[in-house]
Amino acid sequence: MTSRFHERRRRPWLVRASAGLFLLLTACKGDSLPKARVLPEPPPAPHAEGCENTSADPGRVTLHRLNRAEYDATVRDLLGDTTRPARDFPADDHGYGFDNNADVLSLSPLLLEKYASAAEKLVETAWAQGTLRTCALDATHPEPCARDILSRFARRAWRRPVTPEEVDRLLGALTLAKQHGDTPEAGVKLALRTVLVSPHFLFRVEKDPQASSLTPHRLDGFELASRLSYFLWSSMPDEALLQAAEQGQLATPAQLEAQVRRMLADPKAHALVSNFAGQWLFTRALDSAEPDPMLYGTFNDDLRKAMRQETELVFQEFLTGEHKLRDLLDAPFTYVNDALAAHYGLPLPGSATPQRVDLSAHPERQGIFGHGSLLTVTSNPDRTSPVQRGVWVLEQLLCSAPPPPPPNVEGLPPPVNPLMTMKERMALHRSLPQCQGCHRMMDPLGLALENYDPIGRWRLHEVSGAPVDATGDLPDGAVLNGGADMRRFVKADPKLPACITEHLLTYALGRGTSEADACRVREISASAEASGGRLVDYILAIVLSDSFTSRRGDTEAQTP
């Protein structure tokens, strides 16, 4: 009995060990695992002139590991799995404001174990549901059917055609299973797991004819299809996009534009809302916002959810509608349910689900600066933070973020008397010589939003009872008097289109922009504005640019 018990215990271990060795050897045969690059220094400010003489350097993109959102979306579209297995993976690092930056998406031993475990569960579930079985395995002659299953699956999972040699290597799992006395079915499932732990699945592979050459070259159709699908869907290409790549139908601007418009009309384009806008507009940070319950006890999870939905729905309308992107700053509409409308002091729409409401009679709520989501995440738990709000504007809209504060700088001093306004406290802080430079630009932008409390409610008095002073004095002597002035000021800033382009391009490419990209950023933003200035115009301008359709090698060549 004891002997049989140990045999039962030992056999799965041996099978697992053999399977694990097979997974690693097959997945990486002839390859070496890529390594993430160290995050480069932030790019210098772009030059304003001289683009006509610059070469069109599309830059390089590090071999791109799927981040957690991309992994979940990919297995959803590949296997129909909606369990979001990547929630158990280690958190992704961020670079240049986004978690899809290839330079910081490393691969740890722990993550590799998670991939192997997830692959086993995904394959077992999909096999049980019949998702993967395109034919019936013949126990005595399984290879033809196994080849068909693996060829089809690897093509979709690796987002490109697979070679007969690659399929032959995968079929080696049948031999391994037979050696262990297992069924052909067990061998096929092992091969399917191999596909899911292959670098060709876990990474978005783009190859250079000469890996160390700095000469630009256009991506092949499959590489371009993956760039496009992970930009717009955070997921793998669908069959239509794969077939377009196979038939060479991603070669012209018209073909690319047709694919972009088709993909933006697909519900999967909501990934741009949750992943791009969620990070650019900080709605993701709402999950960790914890306003002081003693001071702001009306804030709860229902309100948190309604705030996030408001910003997402407004951005979604900009994604599919005819609004100019810069109108995001003062859009005369929003989406609120009864709870959020009451929180804002708006007429109730009469629904627990968000409804589109007109803000013509409520200018204080127009645009994203009237959104509770943004106002909450740029506040401290117990008070507003003109600094955080000002930095958000400078960094996310004008790309003019100040450097980090020097060490040993004191925080905002306590009020000298209980009725000091926030503006007076900020002025006291700004009187420190080491603080003056950066705060001269940050403070007036944030102070102009002082009529919004830390959870986005409109107010005329601070918690102390002091009257709100929502005026910000700009370095040139001009004064921003409240949120409406601030919106007009930012919207009129000529840096706004290029800054939006820079964030969108950073997300689209999965890399930070550099000095070499400065001219391309200006060209893309100018093209988008000339086409109408809508979000779709910016997306199209990026997709049609050399920065998106081409790449070059790197002296630090990597091989998948």
C-alpha positions in Angstrom: 0.0 0.0 0.0 2.7 2.4 1.0 4.7 1.5 -2.0 1.8 2.2 -4.4 1.1 5.4 -2.5 4.6 6.6 -3.1 4.5 5.4 -6.7 1.4 7.5 -7.2 3.1 10.5 -5.6 6.3 9.9 -7.6 4.8 9.5 -11.0 3.1 12.9 -11.3 6.4 14.4 -10.1 8.3 12.7 -12.8 5.8 13.6 -15.4 5.8 17.2 -14.2 9.6 17.3 -14.2 9.8 15.9 -17.7 7.1 18.1 -18.9 8.7 21.2 -17.4 12.0 20.3 -19.0 10.2 19.8 -22.3 8.4 23.1 -22.0 11.6 25.0 -21.4 13.7 23.2 -24.0 11.1 23.3 -26.7 9.9 26.8 -26.0 13.4 28.2 -26.1 15.1 25.9 -28.5 17.8 27.8 -30.3 16.8 30.9 -28.4 17.8 32.7 -25.3 15.3 34.4 -23.0 15.3 38.1 -23.6 16.2 40.5 -20.9 14.6 43.9 -20.2 16.7 47.0 -20.6 17.3 49.4 -17.9 14.9 52.3 -18.0 16.6 55.1 -19.9 16.9 58.6 -18.7 13.9 60.9 -19.5 14.2 62.5 -22.9 15.3 66.1 -23.2 12.8 68.7 -24.3 12.2 68.5 -28.0 13.6 71.2 -30.2 11.1 73.5 -31.8 12.8 73.9 -35.2 14.8 72.1 -37.7 12.7 69.0 -38.3 13.0 69.4 -42.1 16.6 68.3 -41.9 16.2 65.4 -39.5 16.3 61.7 -40.6 13.1 59.6 -40.0 14.5 57.4 -37.2 11.6 55.1 -36.1 13.6 54.1 -33.0 13.9 50.7 -31.5 11.5 48.8 -29.2 12.8 46.3 -26.8 11.4 42.8 -27.1 8.0 43.4 -25.6 6.7 41.0 -22.9 2.9 41.0 -22.6 1.9 42.8 -19.5 -0.9 41.5 -17.2 -3.7 43.3 -19.0 -2.4 42.1 -22.4 -1.9 38.5 -21.2 -5.5 38.4 -19.9 -6.9 39.9 -23.0 -4.9 37.6 -25.2 -5.9 34.3 -23.5 -9.5 35.6 -23.6 -9.4 36.0 -27.3 -7.2 32.9 -27.9 -9.0 30.4 -25.6 -12.2 32.2 -24.5 -10.8 32.3 -21.0 -12.2 35.2 -18.9 -10.8 34.2 -15.5 -8.0 36.8 -15.8 -5.2 34.5 -14.7 -2.6 37.3 -14.8 -4.2 38.7 -11.6 -1.9 36.2 -9.8 1.2 37.4 -11.6 3.6 39.9 -10.1 2.7 43.5 -10.7 4.1 45.1 -13.9 6.6 48.0 -13.5 5.8 51.3 -15.1 7.9 53.4 -17.5 7.0 56.8 -18.9 3.6 56.6 -17.2 2.4 53.3 -18.6 2.7 49.6 -17.6 3.2 48.5 -21.2 6.7 49.9 -21.5 8.9 47.1 -22.9 12.0 48.5 -21.3 10.8 47.8 -17.8 8.8 44.6 -18.4 11.2 42.1 -17.0 10.8 38.3 -16.6 11.5 37.0 -13.2 11.8 33.3 -12.2 8.6 33.7 -10.2 6.8 35.1 -13.2 8.1 32.2 -15.3 6.6 29.8 -12.8 3.3 31.6 -12.9 3.3 31.4 -16.7 3.8 27.6 -16.5 1.1 27.2 -14.0 -1.3 29.4 -15.9 -0.6 27.5 -19.1 -1.4 24.2 -17.5 -4.8 25.5 -16.2 -5.7 27.2 -19.4 -5.0 24.2 -21.6 -6.8 21.8 -19.3 -9.9 24.1 -19.1 -9.9 24.7 -22.9 -9.4 21.1 -23.7 -12.3 20.0 -21.4 -14.5 22.6 -23.1 -13.5 21.3 -26.6 -12.1 24.7 -27.6 -8.9 23.3 -29.0 -10.0 20.0 -30.5 -10.3 20.6 -34.2 -10.3 16.8 -34.9 -10.5 13.4 -33.2 -7.2 12.0 -32.0 -6.6 8.4 -33.1 -4.9 6.6 -30.3 -2.9 4.5 -32.7 -2.1 7.1 -35.2 -2.4 10.5 -33.5 0.1 12.6 -35.4 -2.1 13.9 -38.3 -4.7 15.3 -35.9 -2.1 16.5 -33.4 -0.3 18.3 -36.2 -3.5 20.0 -37.2 -4.4 21.1 -33.7 -0.9 22.4 -32.9 -0.4 24.2 -36.2 -3.7 26.1 -35.9 -3.2 26.9 -32.3 0.5 28.0 -32.6 -0.4 30.3 -35.6 -2.9 32.2 -33.5 -0.9 32.1 -30.3 2.3 33.2 -31.9 0.5 35.7 -34.1 2.3 34.5 -37.3 2.7 31.4 -39.5 4.5 28.5 -37.9 7.1 26.5 -39.8 6.9 22.7 -40.2 10.1 22.4 -38.1 8.4 24.3 -35.3 5.4 22.0 -35.4 7.7 18.9 -35.5 9.4 20.1 -32.3 6.0 20.5 -30.7 5.0 17.0 -31.8 7.9 15.7 -29.7 5.6 15.9 -26.8 3.7 12.9 -28.1 6.9 10.9 -28.0 7.5 12.1 -24.4 4.0 11.2 -23.4 4.3 7.7 -24.9 7.6 7.1 -23.1 5.8 7.8 -19.8 2.9 5.6 -20.7 0.5 8.5 -21.2 -2.1 9.0 -23.9 -1.6 11.0 -27.1 -4.1 13.4 -25.6 -1.7 14.1 -22.7 1.1 14.7 -25.3 -1.0 17.2 -27.2 -1.9 19.1 -24.1 1.7 19.2 -23.1 2.6 20.7 -26.5 -0.2 23.2 -26.2 1.3 24.3 -22.9 4.6 24.6 -24.6 3.1 27.1 -27.0 1.8 29.2 -24.1 5.2 29.4 -22.4 7.1 30.1 -25.6 8.8 33.5 -25.9 6.8 33.8 -29.2 3.6 33.9 -27.2 4.8 35.8 -24.1 6.7 38.4 -26.1 5.7 40.5 -29.1 8.5 39.5 -31.4 9.8 41.9 -34.0 13.0 40.9 -35.9 15.6 43.0 -37.6 17.3 41.7 -40.8 20.5 42.9 -39.3 20.0 43.1 -35.6 22.7 45.6 -34.9 22.0 47.8 -37.9 20.6 51.3 -37.2 19.1 51.5 -40.7 15.3 51.7 -40.5 13.2 49.0 -42.1 9.4 48.5 -42.3 7.8 45.8 -40.0 6.5 42.8 -41.8 2.7 42.3 -42.0 2.5 40.1 -38.9 4.6 42.4 -36.7 2.5 45.3 -37.8 -0.7 43.4 -37.1 0.5 42.8 -33.6 1.5 46.4 -33.0 -1.9 47.4 -34.2 -3.9 45.0 -32.1 -2.0 45.5 -28.9 -2.2 49.3 -29.4 -6.0 49.3 -29.9 -7.1 46.1 -28.2 -4.3 45.2 -25.8 -4.7 41.8 -27.3 -3.8 39.5 -30.2 -4.8 40.1 -33.8 -8.1 38.6 -34.7 -8.5 36.3 -37.7 -9.4 39.2 -40.1 -6.2 41.0 -39.1 -4.1 37.9 -39.4 -5.5 37.2 -42.8 -4.8 40.8 -43.9 -1.2 40.3 -42.8 -0.9 37.0 -44.7 -2.3 38.6 -47.9 -0.1 41.6 -47.7 -3.0 43.9 -47.0 -1.4 46.1 -44.4 1.0 47.8 -46.8 -0.9 51.0 -47.8 -2.2 53.9 -45.7 -5.8 53.1 -46.9 -5.5 49.5 -45.8 -4.2 50.4 -42.4 -6.9 53.1 -42.0 -9.6 50.6 -42.8 -8.3 48.2 -40.2 -8.0 51.0 -37.6 -11.6 52.0 -38.1 -12.8 48.4 -38.1 -10.9 47.7 -34.8 -12.1 50.9 -33.1 -15.7 49.9 -33.8 -15.1 46.6 -32.0 -15.9 46.4 -28.3 -12.3 45.3 -27.7 -11.3 48.9 -28.3 -12.5 49.6 -24.8 -8.9 48.5 -23.9 -7.9 52.0 -24.9 -10.2 53.4 -22.3 -9.2 51.1 -19.5 -5.5 50.9 -20.3 -4.4 54.1 -22.0 -6.9 56.6 -20.5 -6.9 54.7 -17.2 -3.2 55.6 -16.8 -3.1 58.9 -18.7 -6.1 60.3 -16.8 -5.3 58.5 -13.6 -8.6 56.7 -13.2 -6.7 53.6 -12.2 -5.3 55.4 -9.2 -8.9 55.8 -7.9 -8.7 52.2 -6.6 -6.1 53.3 -4.0 -7.6 56.6 -3.1 -8.6 56.7 0.6 -10.0 60.1 1.6 -10.1 60.7 5.3 -13.4 59.1 6.5 -13.7 61.7 9.4 -13.7 64.6 7.0 -15.0 63.0 3.8 -17.2 60.2 5.0 -19.6 60.5 2.1 -17.0 59.0 -0.2 -17.6 55.3 -0.6 -17.1 52.5 -3.2 -20.3 53.3 -5.0 -19.1 56.8 -5.5 -15.7 55.6 -6.5 -17.2 53.4 -9.2 -19.5 56.1 -10.5 -16.5 58.5 -10.7 -14.5 56.0 -12.7 -17.4 55.3 -15.0 -17.9 59.0 -15.6 -14.4 59.5 -16.9 -14.4 56.3 -18.9 -17.7 57.0 -20.6 -16.6 60.5 -21.5 -13.4 59.2 -23.0 -15.2 56.5 -24.8 -17.4 59.1 -26.4 -14.3 60.9 -27.6 -13.0 57.6 -29.0 -16.1 57.0 -31.1 -17.6 60.5 -31.5 -16.8 63.6 -33.5 -15.4 65.7 -30.7 -12.0 67.3 -31.0 -9.6 65.8 -28.5 -8.7 69.1 -26.9 -12.4 69.6 -26.1 -11.9 66.9 -23.4 -10.8 69.9 -21.3 -14.2 71.6 -21.4 -16.7 69.1 -22.8 -20.2 70.4 -22.1 -21.5 66.9 -21.1 -20.8 64.1 -18.8 -22.2 60.8 -17.5 -23.5 60.6 -13.9 -25.9 58.4 -12.0 -28.1 59.8 -9.2 -25.4 59.3 -6.5 -22.7 61.2 -8.4 -25.1 63.9 -9.6 -26.1 64.5 -6.0 -22.5 64.6 -5.0 -21.8 67.2 -7.7 -25.0 69.2 -7.0 -26.4 68.4 -10.4 -30.0 67.6 -11.2 -30.6 63.9 -10.7 -30.9 61.9 -13.9 -33.2 59.4 -12.2 -31.1 56.3 -12.7 -28.6 54.2 -10.8 -26.6 53.7 -14.0 -24.7 56.6 -15.5 -26.7 58.8 -17.9 -25.4 61.4 -20.4 -26.3 64.8 -19.1 -25.9 68.3 -20.5 -23.6 70.7 -18.6 -24.5 73.9 -20.4 -26.0 75.3 -17.2 -23.2 73.9 -15.0 -19.9 75.1 -16.4 -18.1 74.2 -13.2 -18.5 70.6 -14.2 -17.4 70.8 -17.8 -14.4 68.9 -18.9 -12.1 66.5 -17.0 -11.2 69.1 -14.4 -14.7 68.8 -13.2 -14.5 65.0 -12.8 -14.4 63.7 -9.2 -12.0 60.9 -10.3 -9.2 63.3 -11.3 -9.9 65.7 -8.4 -9.8 62.9 -5.8 -6.6 61.1 -7.0 -4.8 64.5 -7.1 -5.6 65.3 -3.5 -4.3 64.2 -0.2 -6.6 62.2 2.1 -7.3 65.2 4.3 -6.9 68.2 2.0 -6.6 69.3 -1.5 -3.1 69.4 -3.1 -2.6 72.2 -5.5 0.9 70.8 -6.2 -0.4 67.4 -7.3 -3.1 68.9 -9.4 -0.7 71.3 -10.9 1.9 68.6 -11.6 -0.8 66.5 -13.3 -1.7 69.3 -15.7 2.0 70.0 -16.5 2.9 66.4 -16.9 -0.1 64.8 -18.6 -1.3 67.8 -20.7 1.7 70.0 -21.3 4.6 67.6 -20.9 6.4 70.2 -18.8 6.6 68.4 -15.6 9.1 69.9 -13.1 11.9 67.8 -11.7 11.5 65.9 -8.4 11.8 68.1 -5.3 15.3 68.4 -3.9 16.1 66.2 -0.8 15.2 67.5 2.7 12.6 69.9 1.5 9.8 70.4 4.1 6.3 69.7 3.1 3.4 72.2 3.2 3.6 74.0 6.6 0.7 74.0 9.0 -1.5 77.1 8.9 -0.2 79.9 11.0 -3.7 80.7 12.0 -6.8 78.5 11.5 -8.3 80.7 8.8 -5.3 80.7 6.5 -6.3 79.7 2.9 -4.6 77.1 0.9 -3.2 79.8 -1.3 -1.6 81.6 1.7 -0.1 78.4 2.9 1.3 77.6 -0.5 2.8 81.1 -0.7 4.5 80.5 2.6 5.9 77.3 1.3 7.0 78.9 -1.9 9.0 81.5 0.0 11.6 78.9 0.6 14.3 79.6 -2.0 14.7 75.9 -3.0 11.0 75.7 -3.7 10.4 78.8 -5.7 11.4 77.7 -9.2 9.1 74.7 -9.6 6.2 76.0 -7.6 5.9 79.2 -9.6 4.3 77.1 -12.4 2.7 74.3 -10.5 0.8 76.3 -7.8 -1.3 78.6 -9.9 -2.7 75.7 -12.0 -3.6 73.7 -8.9 -4.9 76.7 -6.9 -7.3 77.5 -9.7 -9.1 74.2 -8.8 -9.5 75.0 -5.1 -13.2 75.2 -5.5 -13.2 71.4 -5.7 -12.6 69.7 -2.4 -10.6 66.4 -2.0 -13.5 64.3 -3.2 -14.5 66.6 -6.1 -17.4 68.5 -4.4 -17.9 72.1 -5.2 -17.2 74.4 -2.2 -16.9 78.0 -1.3 -15.1 77.4 2.0 -12.3 75.2 3.1 -12.6 72.7 6.0 -11.3 75.4 8.4 -14.1 77.7 7.4 -11.7 80.0 5.5 -13.2 81.2 2.2 -11.7 79.5 -0.9 -9.3 81.6 -2.9 -9.2 79.9 -6.3 -6.9 82.4 -8.0 -3.5 81.4 -9.3 -0.8 84.0 -10.2 1.1 82.9 -13.2 4.8 83.8 -13.6 4.0 86.4 -16.2 1.7 88.3 -13.9 -1.6 86.9 -15.4 -4.1 85.5 -12.9 -6.2 82.4 -13.4 -9.5 83.0 -11.6 -11.0 79.5 -11.0 -11.4 76.4 -13.1 -12.9 78.1 -16.1 -9.8 80.3 -16.5 -7.5 77.3 -16.0 -9.3 75.3 -18.7 -9.0 78.1 -21.2 -5.4 78.6 -20.4 -4.4 74.9 -20.8 -6.6 74.4 -23.9 -4.9 77.4 -25.6 -1.4 76.2 -24.8 0.4 75.3 -28.1 2.1 72.4 -26.3 -1.2 70.6 -25.7 -1.5 68.7 -29.1 2.1 67.5 -29.1 1.9 66.5 -25.5 -1.2 64.4 -26.1 0.6 62.9 -29.1 3.6 62.1 -27.0 1.6 60.2 -24.4 -0.4 58.3 -27.0 2.7 57.5 -29.0 4.5 56.2 -25.9 1.6 53.9 -25.2 1.3 52.8 -28.9 4.9 51.9 -29.2 5.4 50.6 -25.6 8.5 52.7 -25.2 9.4 56.2 -24.0 10.0 58.9 -26.6 13.5 60.3 -27.1 15.0 63.4 -28.6 15.0 61.6 -31.9 11.2 61.3 -31.7 10.6 65.1 -31.2 10.1 65.9 -34.8 7.9 62.9 -35.4 5.7 63.9 -32.5 5.2 67.3 -33.9 4.5 65.9 -37.4 1.9 63.5 -36.0 0.2 66.1 -33.9 0.1 68.5 -36.8 -1.3 65.9 -39.1 -4.0 64.9 -36.5 -5.0 68.5 -36.0 -5.2 69.1 -39.7 -7.5 66.1 -40.1 -9.9 67.3 -37.5 -8.2 66.9 -34.2 -10.4 64.0 -33.0 -9.0 61.1 -31.1 -9.3 58.9 -34.1 -7.3 61.4 -36.1 -4.5 61.2 -33.6 -4.6 57.4 -33.6 -4.5 57.3 -37.4 -1.7 59.7 -37.6 0.3 57.5 -35.2 -0.5 54.3 -37.0 0.4 55.7 -40.4 3.7 57.2 -39.1 7.1 55.7 -39.7 7.5 55.5 -36.0 4.7 52.9 -35.9 5.3 51.0 -39.1 9.0 50.8 -39.0 11.9 50.0 -36.6 15.6 49.7 -36.6 18.0 47.5 -34.9 20.1 48.2 -31.9 23.8 47.7 -31.1 22.5 45.6 -28.1 20.8 43.1 -30.3 18.3 40.7 -28.7 17.0 37.4 -30.1 13.7 35.8 -29.1 
